[in-house]
Amino acid sequence: MNYSSTNGDAQVGSLREALFQTFSSNGGLLMPETINPLPKEFLSNLHTFSFQEICLKVCTNLFGDEIPEQDLEKIIEKAFDFEIPLVEIYEKQVYSLELFHGKTLSFKDVGMCFMAELITYFLEKDKENTTQKNKEVTVLVATTGDTGSATASAFFKKEGIKVYILYPKNKLSLLQEKQLNTWGENITALEIDGTFEDCQRLVKETVADKELNEKIQVMTSNSYNIARLLPQCLYYFWAIAQLKGEKRTAIFSVPSGNFGNITAGIIAKKMGLRISRFIAATNINDVVPQYLLNGSFEPRPAVRTISSSMDTGNPVNFRRLLTLYNHSYTRFSADIAGYRLTDRRTKNTLKDLYEGYDYLADPHSTVAYAALKNYLTPESEVGIFLATAHPAKYYEVVKQTIADVELEMPSFLEEALRKEKQIVSLSSKIDDLKVFLSEK
Ligand SMILES: *Cc1c(COP(=O)(O)O)cnc(C)c1O
């Protein structure tokens, strides 16, 4: 399986190259060159397979023969040591796919854990073959919270991997910061004097910097990297498997920021998974719902909301979506509907869902739920919304919304709050970061 660029420039070869290079030579994002449909027999009998079996089958289809099957089996086993349950909210009609049972309580653990195992696998292969480089890699990540904590957890104490988490100074809550800056060992928190967009720019420029990459190999775990995105296809299959032979087709509502999650869903559909359509659910940072309304894509600065992990004004994966639909607005908008929710309505819906249906969702998952309710036609469709974070991960907002909510602080968060922070402060200038990295 080869990977090609959304810019249409020179193609990158293998999964391994796509993983370590992140971008094509002139800064394009990478995509699998072809997406092959899975056998009908497999697709119509999903409910008869285990999670492991489904992962193996889908990964083999995605990655081709680059990784031998028994190695792939081990990677899958190590990466996914948590459940991904489909929880019924209204009887046989609305379901929540709970993607937040990994270590850091957000769906980002799924792609990240797989990516970390993949890197470890290739590094170990290199050790066997000493002529290869890649013996040590530096992983950079820009974050407002969830991506950073998932990266830290997935790479913690992994041999040959150093992680630098870039986050904007004074922009995160204490609970969010502590999940990023209390790790130690091979994880370093870099507090950047700038905005989240500055952090993203720093990561992108550093990863693409030829001079620096001759000294140290730099890559990123942001969703620029296709190796983090592709494993996210897996849970779409697992969701349908858990519907156990349901006759109606499924509609997925995806709470979206950089649109990696929904891109993975579209790829799953391209592999033949029976999905009627998708809803791109956003907060007021709604450039994609706007595009769906009028066909023009106009990035703009992000605005802060209570679903802060979706505060993106220029979604990274929009180019990948365009590529999947051959730049056809007609095809794009036939598959995906857009929906936006204000913070006030998010709070009201979060409350209604808790009081009316005894289901506590985090603000991001709530946005997806509201969007689903708006579009679902129950006779012909089953609705699934992706629950992307544990409600306690957004403890402050949930507590503010429902004063008397019973919400226990999971041990991961409690521990993070208790630990001392260790940070390095840097300006938002690329040269400062480059000097810092090359001196390490
Ligand atoms: C990152 C994140 C999102 C947005 O996912 P994208 O793949 O960037 O669209 C939604 N919800 C939560 C909780 C997140 O952490």
The ligand as an ORCA input file, in Angstrom:
! r2SCAN-3c Opt
* xyz 0 1
  C      -9.949     16.038     19.533
  C     -11.333     15.947     20.035
  C     -12.442     16.100     19.186
  C     -12.296     16.464     17.730
  O     -11.781     15.413     16.983
  P     -11.230     15.681     15.479
  O     -10.735     14.357     15.020
  O     -10.134     16.695     15.627
  O     -12.354     16.202     14.682
  C     -13.715     15.895     19.700
  N     -13.886     15.597     21.003
  C     -12.861     15.467     21.854
  C     -13.150     15.148     23.275
  C     -11.548     15.628     21.410
  O     -10.536     15.494     22.273
*
